[in-house]
Amino acid sequence: MAISFGHDRPWGGVSQHEYLRMAQNPTHQLAYRVHFAAIGWADRHGHAGFAPGRLAALAGQGR
């Protein structure tokens, strides 16, 4: 069964597993890592919940 969001409405998908990995890779720029984290940890409603200090740790300030 094809997924459709309406006529002529393109969409794409990503691997959340891969985004979680990339969010923790310090070779990526911080802005990208925050983006990867938000999508990688998103739930089925599109909301990403982070434990206290998790984003600070990704930014290198919580170590």
mmCIF file of the C-alpha atoms, coordinates in Angstrom:
data_MODEL
# 
_entry.id   MODEL 
# 
loop_
_atom_site.group_PDB 
_atom_site.id 
_atom_site.type_symbol 
_atom_site.label_atom_id 
_atom_site.label_alt_id 
_atom_site.label_comp_id 
_atom_site.label_asym_id 
_atom_site.label_entity_id 
_atom_site.label_seq_id 
_atom_site.pdbx_PDB_ins_code 
_atom_site.Cartn_x 
_atom_site.Cartn_y 
_atom_site.Cartn_z 
_atom_site.occupancy 
_atom_site.B_iso_or_equiv 
_atom_site.pdbx_formal_charge 
_atom_site.auth_seq_id 
_atom_site.auth_comp_id 
_atom_site.auth_asym_id 
_atom_site.auth_atom_id 
_atom_site.pdbx_PDB_model_num 
ATOM 1  C CA . MET A 1 1  ? 0.000  0.000  0.000  1.00 0.00 ? 1  MET A CA 1 
ATOM 2  C CA . ALA A 1 2  ? 1.397  3.399  -1.009 1.00 0.00 ? 2  ALA A CA 1 
ATOM 3  C CA . ILE A 1 3  ? 1.581  6.278  1.454  1.00 0.00 ? 3  ILE A CA 1 
ATOM 4  C CA . SER A 1 4  ? -0.049 9.454  0.154  1.00 0.00 ? 4  SER A CA 1 
ATOM 5  C CA . PHE A 1 5  ? -0.381 12.920 1.654  1.00 0.00 ? 5  PHE A CA 1 
ATOM 6  C CA . GLY A 1 6  ? -2.503 14.173 -1.231 1.00 0.00 ? 6  GLY A CA 1 
ATOM 7  C CA . HIS A 1 7  ? -2.139 14.800 -4.930 1.00 0.00 ? 7  HIS A CA 1 
ATOM 8  C CA . ASP A 1 8  ? 1.214  16.260 -5.962 1.00 0.00 ? 8  ASP A CA 1 
ATOM 9  C CA . ARG A 1 9  ? 2.499  16.454 -2.369 1.00 0.00 ? 9  ARG A CA 1 
ATOM 10 C CA . PRO A 1 10 ? 5.948  14.846 -2.318 1.00 0.00 ? 10 PRO A CA 1 
ATOM 11 C CA . TRP A 1 11 ? 7.396  13.506 0.896  1.00 0.00 ? 11 TRP A CA 1 
ATOM 12 C CA . GLY A 1 12 ? 10.486 11.700 2.072  1.00 0.00 ? 12 GLY A CA 1 
ATOM 13 C CA . GLY A 1 13 ? 11.564 9.492  4.919  1.00 0.00 ? 13 GLY A CA 1 
ATOM 14 C CA . VAL A 1 14 ? 14.688 9.029  7.017  1.00 0.00 ? 14 VAL A CA 1 
ATOM 15 C CA . SER A 1 15 ? 16.108 6.320  9.221  1.00 0.00 ? 15 SER A CA 1 
ATOM 16 C CA . GLN A 1 16 ? 15.630 7.413  12.820 1.00 0.00 ? 16 GLN A CA 1 
ATOM 17 C CA . HIS A 1 17 ? 18.291 4.907  13.856 1.00 0.00 ? 17 HIS A CA 1 
ATOM 18 C CA . GLU A 1 18 ? 20.774 6.616  11.536 1.00 0.00 ? 18 GLU A CA 1 
ATOM 19 C CA . TYR A 1 19 ? 19.720 10.088 12.707 1.00 0.00 ? 19 TYR A CA 1 
ATOM 20 C CA . LEU A 1 20 ? 20.297 9.060  16.338 1.00 0.00 ? 20 LEU A CA 1 
ATOM 21 C CA . ARG A 1 21 ? 23.786 7.925  15.386 1.00 0.00 ? 21 ARG A CA 1 
ATOM 22 C CA . MET A 1 22 ? 24.530 11.127 13.464 1.00 0.00 ? 22 MET A CA 1 
ATOM 23 C CA . ALA A 1 23 ? 23.218 13.305 16.327 1.00 0.00 ? 23 ALA A CA 1 
ATOM 24 C CA . GLN A 1 24 ? 25.955 11.889 18.538 1.00 0.00 ? 24 GLN A CA 1 
ATOM 25 C CA . ASN A 1 25 ? 28.753 12.317 16.004 1.00 0.00 ? 25 ASN A CA 1 
ATOM 26 C CA . PRO A 1 26 ? 30.864 15.372 16.958 1.00 0.00 ? 26 PRO A CA 1 
ATOM 27 C CA . THR A 1 27 ? 32.237 15.704 13.416 1.00 0.00 ? 27 THR A CA 1 
ATOM 28 C CA . HIS A 1 28 ? 28.874 17.135 12.311 1.00 0.00 ? 28 HIS A CA 1 
ATOM 29 C CA . GLN A 1 29 ? 28.132 20.809 12.929 1.00 0.00 ? 29 GLN A CA 1 
ATOM 30 C CA . LEU A 1 30 ? 26.080 21.481 16.075 1.00 0.00 ? 30 LEU A CA 1 
ATOM 31 C CA . ALA A 1 31 ? 23.057 22.812 14.162 1.00 0.00 ? 31 ALA A CA 1 
ATOM 32 C CA . TYR A 1 32 ? 22.892 19.591 12.153 1.00 0.00 ? 32 TYR A CA 1 
ATOM 33 C CA . ARG A 1 33 ? 23.284 17.464 15.274 1.00 0.00 ? 33 ARG A CA 1 
ATOM 34 C CA . VAL A 1 34 ? 20.332 19.235 16.924 1.00 0.00 ? 34 VAL A CA 1 
ATOM 35 C CA . HIS A 1 35 ? 18.303 18.653 13.747 1.00 0.00 ? 35 HIS A CA 1 
ATOM 36 C CA . PHE A 1 36 ? 19.308 14.974 13.704 1.00 0.00 ? 36 PHE A CA 1 
ATOM 37 C CA . ALA A 1 37 ? 18.395 14.635 17.385 1.00 0.00 ? 37 ALA A CA 1 
ATOM 38 C CA . ALA A 1 38 ? 14.971 16.241 16.966 1.00 0.00 ? 38 ALA A CA 1 
ATOM 39 C CA . ILE A 1 39 ? 14.031 13.906 14.123 1.00 0.00 ? 39 ILE A CA 1 
ATOM 40 C CA . GLY A 1 40 ? 15.840 10.869 15.508 1.00 0.00 ? 40 GLY A CA 1 
ATOM 41 C CA . TRP A 1 41 ? 14.058 11.026 18.862 1.00 0.00 ? 41 TRP A CA 1 
ATOM 42 C CA . ALA A 1 42 ? 10.665 12.035 17.434 1.00 0.00 ? 42 ALA A CA 1 
ATOM 43 C CA . ASP A 1 43 ? 7.719  9.877  18.423 1.00 0.00 ? 43 ASP A CA 1 
ATOM 44 C CA . ARG A 1 44 ? 4.818  8.890  16.196 1.00 0.00 ? 44 ARG A CA 1 
ATOM 45 C CA . HIS A 1 45 ? 3.280  12.342 16.695 1.00 0.00 ? 45 HIS A CA 1 
ATOM 46 C CA . GLY A 1 46 ? 6.459  14.144 15.644 1.00 0.00 ? 46 GLY A CA 1 
ATOM 47 C CA . HIS A 1 47 ? 7.424  15.244 19.159 1.00 0.00 ? 47 HIS A CA 1 
ATOM 48 C CA . ALA A 1 48 ? 10.931 14.666 20.453 1.00 0.00 ? 48 ALA A CA 1 
ATOM 49 C CA . GLY A 1 49 ? 11.266 14.327 24.201 1.00 0.00 ? 49 GLY A CA 1 
ATOM 50 C CA . PHE A 1 50 ? 14.674 14.821 25.753 1.00 0.00 ? 50 PHE A CA 1 
ATOM 51 C CA . ALA A 1 51 ? 15.784 13.941 29.247 1.00 0.00 ? 51 ALA A CA 1 
ATOM 52 C CA . PRO A 1 52 ? 17.167 16.872 31.256 1.00 0.00 ? 52 PRO A CA 1 
ATOM 53 C CA . GLY A 1 53 ? 20.656 17.730 30.025 1.00 0.00 ? 53 GLY A CA 1 
ATOM 54 C CA . ARG A 1 54 ? 20.473 15.545 26.895 1.00 0.00 ? 54 ARG A CA 1 
ATOM 55 C CA . LEU A 1 55 ? 20.756 18.410 24.394 1.00 0.00 ? 55 LEU A CA 1 
ATOM 56 C CA . ALA A 1 56 ? 23.485 20.019 26.493 1.00 0.00 ? 56 ALA A CA 1 
ATOM 57 C CA . ALA A 1 57 ? 25.412 16.744 26.346 1.00 0.00 ? 57 ALA A CA 1 
ATOM 58 C CA . LEU A 1 58 ? 25.042 16.672 22.546 1.00 0.00 ? 58 LEU A CA 1 
ATOM 59 C CA . ALA A 1 59 ? 26.351 20.231 22.429 1.00 0.00 ? 59 ALA A CA 1 
ATOM 60 C CA . GLY A 1 60 ? 29.397 19.196 24.429 1.00 0.00 ? 60 GLY A CA 1 
ATOM 61 C CA . GLN A 1 61 ? 28.386 21.176 27.514 1.00 0.00 ? 61 GLN A CA 1 
ATOM 62 C CA . GLY A 1 62 ? 27.125 18.325 29.638 1.00 0.00 ? 62 GLY A CA 1 
ATOM 63 C CA . ARG A 1 63 ? 30.201 16.145 29.808 1.00 0.00 ? 63 ARG A CA 1 
# 
